[in-house]
């Protein structure tokens, strides 16, 4: 789904087609006055959109600061799920790793919600993303990622966690925290799951190693949360699964974006060469 298609869906939904584009990824995200509108890339994302709205309501009732929905159910417009959210006030400062750790402690203290949360299927989108990449990526690279997916899926299923499993954010990064006048709140709730709490902590460890997160920021995260996931023997498995998924996610943008193809090739090459120190760039 490109920007023009997303704007056509906004118009069909009765929303402003000239809304400000904030992001274009799994969803096209627009600002429309006091609302944020998320347009799902594909019809199969409807269930996830419904669950995200349920999670927002549940977090509100539990007192966990998080983005709030403006409508209780998604709209299905031309086969695309559309959800509406209250726009947050302007940020007063960038979110820090300690802000994220504090919110994760709150989430990880919650019992399971009264509705079903899925497992954190990190690798579940790999086939769809590679399919969307098509001939833009080397078929040998796509097959390599499929092999990694299968291997890490088996290894992940055999892990023994250190922390009690339960609700997790699923994409726990400072970019998914917004610090407004009333403090930090969680955003992007679509990957909420019920699984190993370690999933949420491995994200930051990978950010330190691959994406240039300063070591002192990671140390602050660990100090605030109270445990370093790198001390767990299963860390390398979850890290490998996330790296595999991250490569495939970038691949879907390769047909239309040369920068995405370049980043995809960089990531795959570093995995093939087993070089964990190669810098990856957010996309």
Secondary structure as GFF3:
##gff-version 3
##sequence-region A 1 283
A	DSSP	alpha_helix	3	12	.	.	.	ID=ss1
A	DSSP	beta_strand	20	24	.	.	.	ID=ss2
A	DSSP	beta_strand	27	32	.	.	.	ID=ss3
A	DSSP	beta_strand	35	40	.	.	.	ID=ss4
A	DSSP	three_ten_helix	43	45	.	.	.	ID=ss5
A	DSSP	alpha_helix	46	62	.	.	.	ID=ss6
A	DSSP	beta_strand	75	77	.	.	.	ID=ss7
A	DSSP	beta_strand	80	86	.	.	.	ID=ss8
A	DSSP	alpha_helix	97	108	.	.	.	ID=ss9
A	DSSP	alpha_helix	126	133	.	.	.	ID=ss10
A	DSSP	three_ten_helix	134	136	.	.	.	ID=ss11
A	DSSP	alpha_helix	139	157	.	.	.	ID=ss12
A	DSSP	beta_strand	166	168	.	.	.	ID=ss13
A	DSSP	three_ten_helix	174	176	.	.	.	ID=ss14
A	DSSP	beta_strand	177	180	.	.	.	ID=ss15
A	DSSP	beta_strand	183	186	.	.	.	ID=ss16
A	DSSP	beta_strand	193	195	.	.	.	ID=ss17
A	DSSP	alpha_helix	198	210	.	.	.	ID=ss18
A	DSSP	alpha_helix	215	225	.	.	.	ID=ss19
A	DSSP	three_ten_helix	229	231	.	.	.	ID=ss20
A	DSSP	alpha_helix	235	251	.	.	.	ID=ss21
A	DSSP	alpha_helix	258	272	.	.	.	ID=ss22
###
